[in-house]
């Protein structure tokens, strides 16, 4: 007998299904059926299509959750609690973004067919051409959060917080790209030290 879904609003149900789907995509790639997803979420298979029009939209929702989770801001703020120094904050932020990048890359690869179909659908639409809007939103949100770290330490900076955030983001994004054959990778603490101290020895012009 199929499980009976607990009473939830459509939005809550969507979030619950997507939260169940993301780990499946990380573990098994795109070799999953809606039945597998329903079992992981503890619902009947038909419940999925009461809140998602088709599997493609479900997969895109999973990609969005992977790159920019709904509770991401609260988790980020919690991770920053109790950290006093700028270096400590950079190390924690860098590690979180590195971990999120690895997971997101796995999910994005798993849903690549659906992302490709989305791009094809909008290829003649200049307004929507390019990455899906949720990817752009995620990058803007990441920049805002990283800028916030530096805002609290503005008096320690030689540049504006927004510039420091771009520099940190660039180091993080370039730190680990095994899919491009770039190795070894930078650790979070190395990223922090490079950002704050550079690569030149002190006293060397």
N, CA, C and O of each residue as an XYZ file, in Angstrom:
820
protein
N       0.842     -1.191      0.000
C       0.000      0.000      0.000
C       0.884      1.250      0.000
O       1.846      1.337      0.763
N       0.556      2.202     -0.847
C       1.358      3.424     -0.938
C       1.219      4.241      0.327
O       0.139      4.277      0.916
N       2.295      4.907      0.770
C       2.196      5.743      1.963
C       1.259      6.910      1.737
O       1.142      7.433      0.628
N       0.600      7.304      2.799
C      -0.311      8.441      2.717
C       0.419      9.693      3.169
O       0.976      9.726      4.266
N       0.420     10.701      2.350
C       1.146     11.927      2.673
C       0.490     12.664      3.826
O      -0.734     12.781      3.891
N       1.322     13.160      4.740
C       0.798     13.983      5.827
C       0.301     15.307      5.262
O       0.724     15.744      4.192
N      -0.603     15.932      6.004
C      -1.158     17.203      5.552
C      -0.063     18.263      5.535
O       0.530     18.570      6.569
N       0.198     18.815      4.367
C       1.179     19.885      4.196
C       0.633     20.834      3.161
O      -0.186     20.458      2.323
N       1.096     22.078      3.224
C       0.763     23.007      2.155
C       1.547     22.589      0.919
O       2.555     21.894      1.047
N       1.116     22.993     -0.278
C       1.871     22.647     -1.491
C       3.328     23.083     -1.420
O       4.214     22.363     -1.880
N       3.584     24.260     -0.844
C       4.959     24.745     -0.753
C       5.784     23.864      0.178
O       6.931     23.539     -0.129
N       5.210     23.479      1.309
C       5.909     22.594      2.237
C       6.166     21.237      1.597
O       7.229     20.645      1.781
N       5.180     20.748      0.843
C       5.348     19.455      0.184
C       6.462     19.520     -0.858
O       7.276     18.601     -0.952
N       6.505     20.602     -1.644
C       7.570     20.754     -2.628
C       8.940     20.719     -1.959
O       9.854     20.033     -2.417
N       9.067     21.469     -0.870
C      10.347     21.532     -0.169
C      10.744     20.168      0.374
O      11.914     19.790      0.304
N       9.786     19.425      0.913
C      10.077     18.108      1.479
C      10.531     17.136      0.393
O      11.463     16.361      0.604
N       9.884     17.174     -0.753
C      10.257     16.282     -1.856
C      11.651     16.616     -2.357
O      12.462     15.720     -2.587
N      11.931     17.892     -2.525
C      13.246     18.307     -3.029
C      14.341     17.940     -2.035
O      15.414     17.490     -2.438
N      14.085     18.128     -0.742
C      15.085     17.759      0.273
C      15.390     16.270      0.226
O      16.528     15.863      0.464
N      14.390     15.455     -0.079
C      14.614     14.012     -0.196
C      15.345     13.663     -1.481
O      16.100     12.692     -1.527
N      15.124     14.449     -2.520
C      15.699     14.149     -3.825
C      17.180     14.469     -3.916
O      17.932     13.701     -4.515
N      17.621     15.571     -3.344
C      19.011     16.004     -3.502
C      20.004     14.917     -3.070
O      20.932     14.633     -3.828
N      19.858     14.295     -1.888
C      20.806     13.229     -1.522
C      20.773     12.043     -2.488
O      21.798     11.402     -2.720
N      19.602     11.753     -3.050
C      19.498     10.674     -4.033
C      20.325     10.982     -5.274
O      21.014     10.111     -5.805
N      20.250     12.220     -5.726
C      21.017     12.625     -6.906
C      22.515     12.550     -6.631
O      23.288     12.153     -7.503
N      22.927     12.929     -5.429
C      24.340     12.858     -5.062
C      24.806     11.409     -5.034
O      25.911     11.095     -5.477
N      23.965     10.535     -4.513
C      24.344      9.128     -4.349
C      24.246      8.330     -5.648
O      25.099      7.487     -5.925
N      23.204      8.594     -6.448
C      22.906      7.712     -7.577
C      22.863      8.410     -8.933
O      22.624      7.752     -9.946
N      23.082      9.687     -8.980
C      23.018     10.394    -10.254
C      21.600     10.430    -10.784
O      20.638     10.460    -10.017
N      21.478     10.426    -12.109
C      20.139     10.562    -12.685
C      19.427      9.222    -12.868
O      18.349      9.168    -13.460
N      20.026      8.140    -12.360
C      19.397      6.817    -12.487
C      18.374      6.601    -11.383
O      18.458      5.633    -10.628
N      17.419      7.497    -11.296
C      16.377      7.369    -10.281
C      15.027      7.637    -10.937
O      14.913      8.427    -11.874
N      14.026      6.966    -10.425
C      12.667      7.127    -10.936
C      11.851      7.942     -9.957
O      12.272      8.164     -8.821
N      10.692      8.384    -10.390
C       9.811      9.107     -9.465
C       9.353      8.185     -8.341
O       9.038      8.651     -7.246
N       9.313      6.887     -8.602
C       8.976      5.940     -7.522
C      10.061      5.956     -6.454
O       9.762      5.952     -5.260
N      11.329      5.974     -6.886
C      12.441      6.056     -5.924
C      12.341      7.333     -5.092
O      12.550      7.327     -3.879
N      12.018      8.416     -5.775
C      11.922      9.709     -5.093
C      10.786      9.682     -4.078
O      10.942     10.156     -2.953
N       9.654      9.135     -4.472
C       8.501      9.054     -3.580
C       8.825      8.222     -2.350
O       8.449      8.590     -1.237
N       9.517      7.106     -2.537
C       9.891      6.268     -1.400
C      10.812      7.013     -0.443
O      10.663      6.912      0.775
N      11.764      7.759     -0.994
C      12.694      8.516     -0.153
C      11.970      9.609      0.630
O      12.332      9.923      1.764
N      10.937     10.184      0.004
C      10.189     11.261      0.652
C       9.062     10.738      1.535
O       8.446     11.506      2.274
N       8.786      9.423      1.463
C       7.727      8.842      2.275
C       6.338      9.227      1.826
O       5.450      9.457      2.647
N       6.148      9.299      0.501
C       4.855      9.716     -0.050
C       4.477      8.778     -1.190
O       5.292      7.973     -1.640
N       3.242      8.888     -1.648
C       2.809      8.174     -2.839
C       3.386      8.861     -4.075
O       3.567     10.078     -4.090
N       3.672      8.073     -5.106
C       4.285      8.627     -6.303
C       3.438      9.743     -6.913
O       3.972     10.739     -7.402
N       2.119      9.572     -6.881
C       1.236     10.579     -7.472
C       1.300     11.918     -6.776
O       0.974     12.948     -7.366
N       1.722     11.910     -5.512
C       1.811     13.172     -4.762
C       2.826     14.113     -5.388
O       2.666     15.332     -5.326
N       3.872     13.554     -5.992
C       4.900     14.389     -6.627
C       4.266     15.301     -7.674
O       4.581     16.487     -7.762
N       3.370     14.720     -8.462
C       2.816     15.472     -9.594
C       1.622     16.341     -9.213
O       0.998     16.971    -10.066
N       1.319     16.361     -7.921
C       0.351     17.347     -7.444
C       1.025     18.687     -7.186
O       0.367     19.727     -7.154
N       2.344     18.654     -7.003
C       3.070     19.893     -6.698
C       4.129     20.238     -7.742
O       4.638     21.359     -7.760
N       4.468     19.278     -8.617
C       5.384     19.533     -9.724
C       4.702     19.113    -11.022
O       4.147     18.017    -11.092
N       4.729     19.960    -12.050
C       4.036     19.618    -13.296
C       4.653     18.429    -14.013
O       3.947     17.693    -14.703
N       5.971     18.225    -13.864
C       6.634     17.103    -14.520
C       7.976     16.853    -13.829
O       8.392     17.608    -12.951
N       8.636     15.778    -14.249
C       9.904     15.410    -13.620
C      10.979     16.456    -13.892
O      11.838     16.696    -13.044
N      10.937     17.080    -15.066
C      11.949     18.086    -15.398
C      11.932     19.236    -14.401
O      12.985     19.687    -13.951
N      10.745     19.710    -14.056
C      10.645     20.810    -13.094
C      11.107     20.378    -11.713
O      11.676     21.171    -10.963
N      10.859     19.111    -11.380
C      11.340     18.586    -10.107
C      12.862     18.578    -10.067
O      13.464     18.952     -9.060
N      13.481     18.152    -11.160
C      14.936     18.100    -11.213
C      15.552     19.497    -11.146
O      16.577     19.692    -10.494
N      14.938     20.454    -11.807
C      15.435     21.831    -11.740
C      15.296     22.389    -10.331
O      16.151     23.145     -9.869
N      14.220     22.017     -9.650
C      14.035     22.451     -8.255
C      15.118     21.861     -7.369
O      15.595     22.522     -6.447
N      15.512     20.615     -7.641
C      16.592     19.994     -6.872
C      17.909     20.713     -7.120
O      18.693     20.917     -6.193
N      18.155     21.099     -8.371
C      19.376     21.842     -8.688
C      19.390     23.177     -7.952
O      20.423     23.605     -7.437
N      18.237     23.826     -7.911
C      18.146     25.107     -7.197
C      18.410     24.923     -5.716
O      19.120     25.724     -5.108
N      17.848     23.878     -5.127
C      18.067     23.613     -3.704
C      19.531     23.296     -3.432
O      20.070     23.683     -2.395
N      20.171     22.599     -4.352
C      21.574     22.240     -4.156
C      22.466     23.470     -4.153
O      23.350     23.602     -3.306
N      22.236     24.365     -5.096
C      23.124     25.520     -5.230
C      22.800     26.632     -4.240
O      23.677     27.407     -3.861
N      21.534     26.709     -3.820
C      21.128     27.777     -2.907
C      19.981     27.277     -2.028
O      18.824     27.619     -2.272
N      20.291     26.465     -1.001
C      19.238     25.851     -0.187
C      18.350     26.871      0.502
O      18.783     27.975      0.833
N      17.113     26.486      0.711
C      16.128     27.397      1.290
C      16.543     27.884      2.673
O      16.254     29.019      3.050
N      17.216     27.027      3.422
C      17.641     27.415      4.771
C      19.113     27.830      4.801
O      19.732     27.866      5.864
N      19.664     28.140      3.633
C      21.083     28.447      3.544
C      21.521     29.653      4.355
O      22.572     29.626      4.995
N      20.718     30.714      4.333
C      21.113     31.919      5.064
C      21.149     31.673      6.565
O      22.076     32.106      7.249
N      20.125     30.967      7.081
C      20.087     30.674      8.513
C      21.272     29.796      8.914
O      21.879     30.018      9.962
N      21.604     28.804      8.091
C      22.743     27.932      8.379
C      24.057     28.713      8.341
O      24.947     28.485      9.160
N      24.169     29.630      7.388
C      25.382     30.433      7.269
C      25.549     31.318      8.502
O      26.636     31.401      9.074
N      24.468     31.975      8.903
C      24.531     32.844     10.081
C      24.901     32.040     11.326
O      25.670     32.508     12.166
N      24.359     30.847     11.439
C      24.671     29.998     12.589
C      26.143     29.596     12.584
O      26.780     29.546     13.636
N      26.679     29.311     11.407
C      28.082     28.929     11.300
C      29.012     30.072     11.701
O      30.120     29.837     12.184
N      28.562     31.304     11.499
C      29.376     32.472     11.828
C      29.306     32.849     13.310
O      30.138     33.611     13.801
N      28.320     32.316     14.011
C      28.150     32.661     15.426
C      29.376     32.241     16.237
O      29.897     31.138     16.074
N      29.817     33.125     17.099
C      30.946     32.823     17.971
C      32.307     33.022     17.341
O      33.324     32.856     18.015
N      32.356     33.376     16.057
C      33.635     33.621     15.394
C      33.952     35.112     15.475
O      33.130     35.950     15.106
N      35.126     35.428     15.951
C      35.480     36.830     16.174
C      36.431     37.384     15.119
O      36.278     38.525     14.683
N      37.410     36.584     14.708
C      38.430     37.112     13.804
C      37.989     36.962     12.346
O      37.227     36.060     11.999
N      38.482     37.860     11.515
C      38.174     37.813     10.094
C      38.705     36.517      9.486
O      38.032     35.902      8.659
N      39.899     36.100      9.886
C      40.455     34.865      9.320
C      39.570     33.668      9.632
O      39.292     32.854      8.751
N      39.126     33.555     10.875
C      38.277     32.421     11.237
C      37.000     32.400     10.399
O      36.555     31.343      9.954
N      36.425     33.570     10.194
C      35.200     33.645      9.400
C      35.452     33.244      7.956
O      34.633     32.556      7.346
N      36.580     33.674      7.410
C      36.912     33.325      6.022
C      37.120     31.819      5.886
O      36.657     31.212      4.921
N      37.816     31.216      6.853
C      38.068     29.773      6.797
C      36.744     29.002      6.796
O      36.545     28.102      5.981
N      35.848     29.358      7.710
C      34.566     28.658      7.801
C      33.746     28.875      6.536
O      33.171     27.933      5.990
N      33.694     30.122      6.072
C      32.915     30.421      4.857
C      33.489     29.681      3.656
O      32.741     29.110      2.862
N      34.810     29.686      3.519
C      35.445     29.012      2.389
C      35.159     27.516      2.411
O      34.859     26.926      1.373
N      35.249     26.903      3.582
C      34.989     25.471      3.675
C      33.548     25.142      3.318
O      33.277     24.153      2.637
N      32.631     25.975      3.782
C      31.219     25.743      3.473
C      30.960     25.855      1.966
O      30.241     25.039      1.389
N      31.545     26.858      1.348
C      31.328     27.033     -0.085
C      31.989     25.911     -0.875
O      31.419     25.428     -1.853
N      33.187     25.488     -0.465
C      33.851     24.375     -1.140
C      33.001     23.109     -1.072
O      32.830     22.411     -2.072
N      32.470     22.820      0.116
C      31.628     21.633      0.282
C      30.369     21.741     -0.570
O      29.951     20.771     -1.204
N      29.772     22.926     -0.580
C      28.552     23.138     -1.366
C      28.849     23.016     -2.860
O      28.040     22.469     -3.610
N      29.993     23.517     -3.290
C      30.364     23.430     -4.704
C      30.470     21.980     -5.151
O      29.965     21.612     -6.211
N      31.132     21.152     -4.334
C      31.302     19.741     -4.717
C      29.953     19.047     -4.840
O      29.711     18.305     -5.792
N      29.089     19.291     -3.883
C      27.774     18.668     -3.928
C      26.952     19.202     -5.090
O      26.270     18.440     -5.776
N      27.016     20.500     -5.309
C      26.249     21.116     -6.389
C      26.697     20.604     -7.753
O      25.865     20.354     -8.626
N      27.993     20.449     -7.940
C      28.505     19.948     -9.211
C      27.968     18.546     -9.501
O      27.637     18.222    -10.641
N      27.885     17.716     -8.452
C      27.350     16.366     -8.617
C      25.887     16.417     -9.027
O      25.460     15.696     -9.928
N      25.116     17.279     -8.355
C      23.693     17.394     -8.673
C      23.497     17.977    -10.063
O      22.666     17.484    -10.827
N      24.242     19.011    -10.400
C      24.113     19.633    -11.714
C      24.427     18.629    -12.831
O      23.775     18.631    -13.875
N      25.418     17.784    -12.606
C      25.743     16.777    -13.612
C      24.587     15.786    -13.752
O      24.259     15.354    -14.857
N      23.977     15.432    -12.621
C      22.869     14.478    -12.642
C      21.656     15.028    -13.387
O      20.920     14.268    -14.017
N      21.442     16.343    -13.319
C      20.245     16.931    -13.951
C      20.600     17.646    -15.259
O      19.820     18.461    -15.753
N      21.762     17.344    -15.813
C      22.248     18.087    -16.974
C      21.285     18.023    -18.155
O      21.158     18.998    -18.896
N      20.606     16.896    -18.344
C      19.666     16.791    -19.466
C      18.539     17.802    -19.328
O      18.108     18.404    -20.311
N      18.071     17.982    -18.113
C      16.969     18.910    -17.874
C      17.447     20.356    -17.968
O      16.709     21.227    -18.429
N      18.676     20.614    -17.533
C      19.248     21.947    -17.704
C      19.434     22.265    -19.179
O      19.198     23.390    -19.620
N      19.863     21.252    -19.941
C      20.016     21.448    -21.378
C      18.700     21.738    -22.063
O      18.629     22.578    -22.961
N      17.648     21.036    -21.635
C      16.330     21.273    -22.214
C      15.839     22.670    -21.876
O      15.185     23.319    -22.693
N      16.157     23.137    -20.663
C      15.776     24.499    -20.255
C      16.489     25.520    -21.134
O      15.884     26.488    -21.593
N      17.789     25.293    -21.364
C      18.555     26.225    -22.193
C      18.021     26.242    -23.623
O      17.928     27.302    -24.241
N      17.676     25.080    -24.141
C      17.160     24.993    -25.505
C      15.828     25.725    -25.620
O      15.558     26.384    -26.625
N      15.001     25.606    -24.588
C      13.692     26.253    -24.589
C      13.823     27.766    -24.690
O      12.990     28.432    -25.304
N      14.894     28.309    -24.069
C      15.047     29.766    -23.998
C      16.149     30.297    -24.919
O      16.570     31.445    -24.774
N      16.617     29.483    -25.855
C      17.783     29.911    -26.631
C      17.492     31.100    -27.541
O      18.420     31.803    -27.941
N      16.227     31.340    -27.878
C      15.877     32.492    -28.715
C      15.363     33.674    -27.886
O      15.006     34.720    -28.427
N      15.333     33.489    -26.582
C      14.809     34.527    -25.689
C      15.990     35.256    -25.050
O      16.582     34.755    -24.094
N      16.330     36.416    -25.564
C      17.500     37.144    -25.069
C      17.351     37.513    -23.595
O      18.344     37.616    -22.875
N      16.121     37.710    -23.152
C      15.888     38.095    -21.762
C      16.243     36.953    -20.812
O      16.720     37.200    -19.704
N      16.018     35.708    -21.229
C      16.238     34.555    -20.362
C      17.389     33.668    -20.832
O      17.591     32.577    -20.299
N      18.146     34.133    -21.834
C      19.241     33.318    -22.343
C      20.363     33.267    -21.316
O      20.643     34.249    -20.629
N      21.001     32.102    -21.223
C      22.085     31.937    -20.278
C      21.687     31.004    -19.157
O      20.734     30.238    -19.301
N      22.405     31.053    -18.028
C      22.086     30.159    -16.920
C      20.667     30.401    -16.408
O      20.139     31.505    -16.543
N      20.046     29.369    -15.817
C      18.730     29.581    -15.208
C      18.805     30.694    -14.164
O      19.862     30.939    -13.584
N      17.707     31.348    -13.936
C      17.681     32.475    -13.003
C      18.123     32.063    -11.604
O      18.735     32.857    -10.888
N      17.817     30.820    -11.205
C      18.194     30.419     -9.850
C      19.714     30.349     -9.682
O      20.220     30.515     -8.572
N      20.442     30.106    -10.769
C      21.904     30.110    -10.695
C      22.405     31.542    -10.477
O      23.288     31.776     -9.652
N      21.848     32.475    -11.206
C      22.218     33.881    -11.037
C      21.858     34.374     -9.640
O      22.628     35.099     -9.010
N      20.679     33.975     -9.160
C      20.246     34.375     -7.813
C      21.192     33.814     -6.754
O      21.517     34.495     -5.781
N      21.628     32.580     -6.945
C      22.523     31.948     -5.979
C      23.856     32.685     -5.911
O      24.404     32.875     -4.825
N      24.382     33.100     -7.059
C      25.648     33.830     -7.067
C      25.505     35.195     -6.394
O      26.396     35.637     -5.667
N      24.381     35.851     -6.643
C      24.140     37.147     -5.997
C      24.020     36.982     -4.489
O      24.513     37.810     -3.723
N      23.359     35.906     -4.068
C      23.196     35.648     -2.633
C      24.534     35.320     -1.991
O      24.815     35.782     -0.885
N      25.358     34.534     -2.660
C      26.683     34.222     -2.120
C      27.513     35.491     -1.982
O      28.180     35.691     -0.967
N      27.476     36.343     -2.990
C      28.244     37.591     -2.920
C      27.759     38.448     -1.749
O      28.569     39.070     -1.062
N      26.469     38.486     -1.522
C      25.927     39.275     -0.413
C      26.418     38.745      0.928
O      26.793     39.515      1.812
N      26.411     37.429      1.071
C      26.842     36.836      2.344
C      28.327     37.050      2.578
O      28.738     37.381      3.690
N      29.141     36.862      1.537
C      30.581     37.064      1.692
C      30.896     38.526      1.964
O      31.783     38.834      2.760
N      30.180     39.423      1.311
C      30.386     40.852      1.569
C      30.077     41.176      3.018
O      30.766     41.986      3.638
N      29.039     40.544      3.562
C      28.668     40.770      4.954
C      29.780     40.423      5.924
O      29.947     41.089      6.945
N      30.540     39.388      5.612
C      31.675     39.020      6.463
C      32.658     40.178      6.558
O      33.124     40.524      7.644
N      32.965     40.766      5.423
C      33.966     41.837      5.385
C      33.422     43.163      5.894
O      34.180     43.994      6.394
N      32.121     43.367      5.771
C      31.514     44.595      6.293
C      31.794     44.737      7.785
O      32.055     45.838      8.270
N      31.740     43.626      8.510
C      31.966     43.664      9.961
C      33.421     43.926     10.316
O      33.741     44.184     11.476
N      34.301     43.864      9.328
C      35.735     44.091      9.575
C      36.278     45.142      8.607
O      37.432     45.075      8.182
N      35.440     46.098      8.270
C      35.811     47.108      7.288
C      37.091     47.848      7.669
O      37.896     48.182      6.800
N      37.280     48.103      8.947
C      38.454     48.878      9.371
C      39.748     48.081      9.242
O      40.828     48.650      9.403
N      39.672     46.783      8.957
C      40.854     45.955      8.780
C      41.237     45.811      7.305
O      42.251     45.192      6.982
N      40.426     46.383      6.416
C      40.600     46.140      4.990
C      41.314     47.278      4.281
O      41.224     48.439      4.680
N      42.027     46.915      3.217
C      42.644     47.905      2.337
C      41.775     48.168      1.117
O      42.066     49.061      0.320
N      40.695     47.382      0.970
C      39.776     47.530     -0.153
C      38.349     47.543      0.391
O      38.120     47.287      1.573
N      37.405     47.841     -0.481
C      36.007     47.812     -0.068
C      35.559     46.369      0.181
O      36.072     45.447     -0.452
N      34.609     46.168      1.092
C      34.117     44.809      1.373
C      33.649     44.072      0.128
O      33.861     42.866      0.007
N      33.012     44.788     -0.805
C      32.538     44.131     -2.030
C      33.705     43.571     -2.845
O      33.600     42.492     -3.429
N      34.822     44.314     -2.882
C      36.002     43.859     -3.613
C      36.617     42.650     -2.911
O      37.019     41.686     -3.563
N      36.690     42.704     -1.598
C      37.217     41.570     -0.832
C      36.368     40.328     -1.056
O      36.899     39.221     -1.142
N      35.053     40.503     -1.151
C      34.152     39.376     -1.381
C      34.403     38.750     -2.745
O      34.394     37.526     -2.875
N      34.627     39.579     -3.766
C      34.928     39.062     -5.107
C      36.241     38.295     -5.094
O      36.348     37.236     -5.714
N      37.245     38.821     -4.391
C      38.546     38.152     -4.314
C      38.408     36.798     -3.617
O      38.984     35.809     -4.070
N      37.663     36.748     -2.540
C      37.458     35.487     -1.827
C      36.703     34.491     -2.704
O      37.078     33.322     -2.791
N      35.660     34.951     -3.337
C      34.869     34.071     -4.201
C      35.729     33.505     -5.331
O      35.605     32.333     -5.684
N      36.597     34.343     -5.894
C      37.465     33.904     -6.983
C      38.444     32.827     -6.516
O      38.676     31.842     -7.218
N      39.009     33.018     -5.341
C      39.928     32.019     -4.793
C      39.206     30.707     -4.513
O      39.730     29.632     -4.802
N      38.015     30.794     -3.955
C      37.263     29.578     -3.643
C      36.912     28.825     -4.917
O      37.105     27.613     -5.003
N      36.396     29.547     -5.905
C      35.951     28.891     -7.128
C      37.115     28.289     -7.912
O      36.940     27.316     -8.645
N      38.301     28.871     -7.754
C      39.462     28.318     -8.441
C      40.239     27.311     -7.615
O      41.211     26.728     -8.095
N      39.818     27.103     -6.371
C      40.594     26.291     -5.440
C      40.505     24.803     -5.706
O      41.455     24.068     -5.435
N      39.378     24.346     -6.232
C      39.181     22.914     -6.404
C      38.397     22.662     -7.680
O      37.173     22.791     -7.694
N      39.094     22.303     -8.755
C      38.436     22.029    -10.034
C      38.937     20.700    -10.605
O      39.575     20.670    -11.657
N      38.641     19.601     -9.901
C      39.128     18.303    -10.384
C      38.566     17.936    -11.745
O      39.194     17.190    -12.496
N      37.366     18.462    -12.075
C      36.769     18.132    -13.366
C      37.569     18.725    -14.517
O      37.426     18.298    -15.663
N      38.424     19.723    -14.209
C      39.289     20.317    -15.225
C      40.711     19.774    -15.143
O      41.603     20.219    -15.866
N      40.906     18.813    -14.258
C      42.234     18.232    -14.093
C      43.182     19.109    -13.315
O      44.396     18.914    -13.374
N      42.642     20.088    -12.574
C      43.484     21.000    -11.808
C      43.689     20.449    -10.400
O      42.744     20.327     -9.620
N      44.923     20.123    -10.097
C      45.263     19.594     -8.778
C      46.693     20.023     -8.464
O      47.463     20.265     -9.393
N      47.073     20.125     -7.205
C      46.239     19.886     -6.024
C      45.290     21.047     -5.746
O      45.365     22.098     -6.382
N      44.408     20.837     -4.794
C      43.430     21.855     -4.432
C      43.922     22.680     -3.252
O      44.802     22.255     -2.503
N      43.342     23.864     -3.098
C      43.632     24.696     -1.933
C      42.674     24.342     -0.811
O      41.488     24.103     -1.040
N      43.204     24.311      0.410
C      42.357     24.121      1.594
C      41.755     25.462      1.999
O      42.206     26.522      1.566
N      40.732     25.389      2.836
C      40.067     26.617      3.284
C      41.029     27.528      4.033
O      40.985     28.746      3.857
N      41.903     26.956      4.870
C      42.843     27.790      5.622
C      43.873     28.430      4.698
O      44.320     29.549      4.947
N      44.252     27.721      3.625
C      45.190     28.299      2.655
C      44.542     29.453      1.895
O      45.188     30.461      1.609
N      43.273     29.296      1.575
C      42.541     30.374      0.911
C      42.531     31.616      1.787
O      42.769     32.723      1.304
N      42.257     31.436      3.073
C      42.212     32.569      4.002
C      43.570     33.253      4.086
O      43.655     34.481      4.066
N      44.623     32.463      4.179
C      45.962     33.048      4.318
C      46.389     33.765      3.041
O      47.002     34.831      3.104
N      46.068     33.186      1.884
C      46.401     33.839      0.624
C      45.647     35.153      0.469
O      46.208     36.149      0.012
N      44.384     35.150      0.850
C      43.585     36.362      0.723
C      44.109     37.468      1.639
O      44.217     38.623      1.227
N      44.428     37.115      2.861
C      44.802     38.123      3.850
C      46.271     38.510      3.805
O      46.622     39.632      4.171
N      47.149     37.592      3.357
C      48.582     37.868      3.399
C      49.264     37.825      2.050
O      50.410     38.262      1.945
N      48.613     37.316      1.004
C      49.229     37.246     -0.301
C      50.236     36.110     -0.408
O      50.285     35.229      0.451
N      51.029     36.136     -1.456
C      51.988     35.065     -1.698
C      53.445     35.505     -1.501
O      54.352     34.673     -1.473
N      53.659     36.814     -1.366
C      55.029     37.310     -1.200
C      55.454     37.238      0.262
O      54.646     37.438      1.170
N      56.730     36.951      0.471
C      57.251     36.972      1.840
C      57.222     38.392      2.383
O      57.407     39.356      1.640
N      56.995     38.509      3.649
C      56.967     39.831      4.264
C      58.323     40.482      4.150
O      59.360     39.850      4.353
N      58.295     41.752      3.823
C      59.538     42.498      3.671
C      60.118     42.444      2.274
O      61.137     43.073      1.987
N      59.442     41.664      1.378
C      59.938     41.556     -0.005
C      59.130     42.482     -0.879
O      57.902     42.399     -0.880
N      59.770     43.360     -1.622
C      59.088     44.309     -2.497
C      58.825     43.659     -3.852
O      58.255     44.292     -4.741
